[in-house]
Amino acid sequence: MEFRESRREANQKLFRMGNERLHTLVNEKVQKVDRIPFLCECADEFCDGRVELRHEEWERVAAQPSHFVMVAGHPRSEGEKVVGTLHGYDVVRKPDRHRHHGRTGPP
């Protein structure tokens, strides 16, 4: 079970890194009111879901290292709790023991 959970967490970290890169690339190229198709940050390595959020919305989630945004109902790692929603997408929080796995750069 522990291997499966560590794999799920690694998947979420990869999706977060992809979203950070996307955010950096489009930051100056789209209007602040436009929604950007960020990757779903769920635990499913084969997920191709998108969460369409504005810059500031994604930045608010990503500013919390333990928070991830995903399509509602998508797989979560053990202990994650839904702590909010944005446009019908789930915002989940990882337990404190995983806090170091979140965002690494400035929003």
C-alpha positions in Angstrom: 0.0 0.0 0.0 2.8 2.4 0.8 4.4 2.0 -2.7 1.0 2.8 -4.3 0.7 6.0 -2.2 4.2 7.1 -2.9 3.5 6.6 -6.6 0.3 8.6 -6.4 2.2 11.4 -4.6 4.9 11.4 -7.3 2.2 11.7 -10.0 0.8 14.7 -8.2 4.2 16.3 -8.0 4.7 15.8 -11.7 1.4 17.4 -12.6 2.2 20.4 -10.3 5.6 20.9 -12.0 3.9 20.8 -15.4 1.4 23.5 -14.1 4.2 25.6 -12.8 5.9 25.5 -16.2 2.6 26.3 -18.0 2.0 29.2 -15.6 5.4 30.6 -16.3 5.0 30.3 -20.1 1.6 31.9 -20.3 2.0 34.5 -17.6 2.6 37.4 -19.8 0.7 36.1 -22.9 -2.9 35.8 -21.7 -5.3 38.2 -20.1 -5.7 38.0 -16.4 -9.4 37.2 -16.8 -8.8 34.3 -19.2 -9.0 30.8 -17.9 -5.9 28.6 -18.5 -6.3 24.8 -19.0 -4.1 23.6 -16.1 -3.4 19.9 -15.6 -5.6 18.0 -13.1 -3.3 17.4 -10.1 -4.9 14.1 -9.1 -3.1 10.9 -8.2 -3.9 9.1 -11.5 -0.8 8.8 -13.6 -2.9 8.5 -16.8 -5.2 11.4 -16.1 -5.6 13.8 -18.9 -8.2 16.0 -17.2 -8.0 19.8 -17.2 -8.9 22.4 -14.6 -9.6 25.8 -16.2 -8.6 28.5 -13.8 -7.5 32.1 -14.0 -3.9 33.0 -13.0 -4.8 34.3 -9.6 -7.0 31.3 -8.8 -4.3 28.8 -9.6 -1.7 30.9 -7.8 -3.9 30.9 -4.6 -4.0 27.1 -4.6 -0.4 26.7 -5.5 0.8 29.1 -2.9 -0.3 26.5 -0.3 2.3 23.7 -0.7 -0.1 21.1 0.6 -3.0 22.1 -1.7 -3.8 20.7 -5.1 -6.6 21.3 -7.6 -8.3 18.5 -9.5 -11.4 17.5 -11.4 -14.1 16.7 -8.9 -14.1 13.0 -7.9 -10.7 12.2 -9.3 -8.4 9.9 -7.3 -6.7 11.3 -4.2 -3.8 10.1 -2.1 -4.5 8.7 1.3 -5.5 11.3 3.9 -6.2 14.1 1.4 -9.3 16.2 2.2 -11.4 18.4 -0.1 -11.1 21.9 1.5 -12.8 23.9 -1.2 -14.0 24.2 -4.8 -13.3 26.5 -7.7 -15.6 26.4 -10.7 -16.7 22.9 -9.8 -13.1 21.6 -9.3 -11.9 20.2 -6.0 -9.2 21.8 -4.0 -7.6 19.2 -1.7 -5.2 19.4 1.1 -2.5 16.8 1.8 -1.8 15.8 5.5 0.9 17.9 7.1 3.5 15.1 6.8 3.5 15.8 3.0 3.9 19.5 3.2 7.4 19.5 1.6 6.1 18.0 -1.6 4.2 21.1 -2.9 5.2 24.1 -4.9 8.8 25.0 -5.1 8.8 28.3 -6.8 7.1 31.7 -6.4 3.6 32.0 -7.8 
